[in-house]
Amino acid sequence: MPKYVHVEIDLKHLRNLAQTGVRRAELFMGLGLNATNRHDFSDYELNKLPVTSDQASLPVVSLPRGADERTIERYKEQFRVWITSCGLRELLEHYAFMLDQMHHYGLAVAHMKGFMDQLGNPIKLQASFDRLGLIQKLLFLRDRFGVEPEHTQHIAALYHARNSLSHGFGTVRAKEAGEDDKLHLRWLASELWAVGEESGEEFPIGELFHAAKPEQTRIQLRCLERERSYSVGERLTLSGQDLWEICYFFSKHCIPSTLQSFEAFLRKQGVADAR
């Protein structure tokens, strides 16, 4: 009788790993960026936080106290860069963690199907994979198991954007740019437009909330590819709408297409009831 090996691969768990990063990114960037837009948000001094009852208070500060509005706005601008970088990191690192788990399962399938010898020692392979950057992880999953999302270049560019914000202090560096010395960010977005039934005139749906239109209108959903380009040495800025569109792009396109590709690999290898 054939010998069966049982390995449970929970695709829902993998999806939740990555989707948690989307939710955390949206939440943290929302809290941080909304705060910077408030005029009354000006308490930057760490020593103003309540002191603990079991410690003597002798605050040592490196920032001047009582900064003027212009200085506080400069602080806020730096905070916007930092919180955007942190938000993208949450998004990308949770996605990368999902890729780590996919690679682990892929090695298990390779072992069961008898082509593990072609890859090498699974323990060393997984440890090496865990240390890779996101772009390298995507390449290894493609080359070893044929797992690849539909929007690899879009994901790679966002990874470069995060590095520009974090390691380049918000400025695009040469290592993040392409052959044209520019970093091109692209993502899929959806827009709602109102269209006049008779005239065919188009306008953003938000205008319907401010003034009545002289004719009947219909609502039209458009899917498009958004693009932002930055030259080497240029400050990388993203609007609030850009950021929540990027979160939506990851949630509805990048994560599902990666899971679909992984599921296709499992089915190709004869793993039953992949779900």
Secondary structure as UniProt FT lines:
FT   HELIX           11..36
FT   TURN            39..40
FT   HELIX           46..48
FT   TURN            53..54
FT   HELIX           69..113
FT   HELIX           116..118
FT   HELIX           122..130
FT   HELIX           134..145
FT   TURN            150..151
FT   HELIX           152..166
FT   TURN            169..170
FT   HELIX           174..176
FT   TURN            179..180
FT   STRAND          182..196
FT   TURN            197..199
FT   STRAND          202..204
FT   HELIX           205..209
FT   STRAND          217..231
FT   TURN            232..233
FT   HELIX           240..249
FT   HELIX           250..254
FT   HELIX           255..268
FT   TURN            269..270
FT   TURN            272..273
//
